[in-house]
Amino acid sequence: MTTTETNPEPIITADVTVSEKSKSQSGKGKLILIIIGIILVLALIVYAIISLFRADVETTSKIRDIFIIFMALQSLLLGVALIILIVQLATLINVFKNEIRPILDTTNETLNNLKGTTTFISNNLVEPVIKMNEYSAGVKKFIDLLKPGKKL
C-alpha cells in the first residue's frame, strides 16, 4: 500500500484582497475624519475669538476669568504629573544602582573566571595534545623514511 504526499498550495481568494482593500480604505477614512475634526475645532476656536472681540467687556471678563481658572487647574495637573515623573525617575535610578549594577558585576566576574578557565585549559590540555601530535607526526615521518622500498 503506497501513499502519495501532496503539498497543498495556499489558496488566495478574492475575499482576502477585498478585506485588505477595505482595511486600507477604513484607515484612510479614519484619517480623513480626524483631519475634518481638527479643522472644525480650529474653526470653532477662530469663531470664538472673533465673537469675543465683538462681545461687551463684562462677557469678555467672565470668559477671561474662566480661562484663568482653567489654566490654573491645568498647571496644577501638570505639577502633579511632573512630581510623578520625578518619583518614577528616582525609582528607575534606584533599580539601576541596586539591581542592575550587581548583575553586571556578577556577569563581569563570571567572564573573568571563564577567561581564566580557558587559559588554564589551553595551557594544560590543548598545548600538550598539540605537541604530542607534532612529535608523533615527526616520529611517523622518521619511521617512514627508515622503511626501505617506500617512495616518498
N, C-alpha and C positions, 0 to 999 in steps of 0.2 A: 504494500500500500504506500503510495507516494503522495507527498503533499507538495503543493506549489505555494511559494511565498509570493504575495503580491504587495507591492509598495503603493499604498493609496496616495495619490497626489492630492494636495489640498485643492478644494473646490472653492473658487471665488465667485460669489453670486453678485447680482446687481444690487441686492439689499445692502451689502457692505459698502459699496460705493455710494449709494444713496444716503446711508446713515452718516458716512464721513462728510459728505457734502452738507448734510443738514446740520452736523455739528459745527462745521466751519461757518455756515450761514448764521447759526444761532449765536456764535461768538461775535460775528460781525454785527448782528442785530443788537446784542447787548452793548457793544461798544458805541454804536450809533445812539442808543437810548441814553447812555451815560453822557455822551457829548451834548445831546439835546438838553439833558437835565442841568448840566453845568452852564450852558448858555442861558437857560431860563433863570437860574439862580442869579447869575451875573446881571441879567436884565432887570430882575426884581430889585437888586441892590442899587442899580443906577436909578430906577424909578423912585425908590425910597429916598435917595439922596436929593433928587430933584424936587420931590414933594416936601422934604424938609426945608429946602431953600425957599419955597413958596409959603410955608406954614408960618403962623404967628410965633412970637417969642415964647409964649407960655408952652405951647406944644413942643417946640424945639428944646426948651429947657427940661421938660419932663422926659423926653426921649434921651437927652444927654445924660440925665441922672440915672436912667435905667441902664444906659450903656456903661456908665462908670461903675455901677453895681455889678454888671455882668463881667467887666474887665477885672474887678477885684476878686470875684469868685474864680475866674479863670486863673489869675495869678496865684490864688490860694491852692487850687488844684495842681498847678504847675510846681509849686513849692513842695507839696506832698509827694508828687511823682519824683522830684529831684532827691528828696530825702530817701525814698525807697530805692532809687538808683544808687545812691551813695552806700546804703546798707548792703545792697547786693554786691557792689564792687568790693566792699570790705570783706564780705563773705568769700568772694572769689579769690582775693589775695590771701586770705587765711587758708583756703584749700590748697593754693599753690605752695605756700610755705610749709604747711603741716602734713600734707598728704602726698603731693606730687614730688616734692624735693626728696623725701626719704625713698620713694620708689626709684627716682633717678639715681640716688646714691647707691642703693642696693644693686641696681642694674649695672652701674659702673664697676662696683666691686666684683660682681659676677663675671663681667667681661674680663677684668684683670685676672681673676682666678682661671678663667678659660684660656687666656693668653699664656699664663704660666704653665698650665697643664699641657697645652700644645707644644710649648717649648721643651718641656720635660720629655714628652713622648718622642718628639723629633730627635732630641739629643740621645736618649737612652734606648730607643727601639728602632726608629727608622734608619738612622745613620749606621748602626751596626749591621742591620739587614742589608743595606745597600753595599757596605764594604764587604760583607760576606759574599754577596753576589758578584762583586768585582773580582774578588780573589778566586772564587770558584770558576768564573769565566776565564780568568787567566790560567788557572791550573788545567782546565779543559783544553784551552788552546795549546798549552805546552804539551799535554799528552797527545793531542792531535799532531803536533809537529814531530813527536818521537815515533809515531807509528810509521813503519816502513810501508811503502807502496801506496800511500794515500796521497792524492794530488791536492794541492792547496788551491 
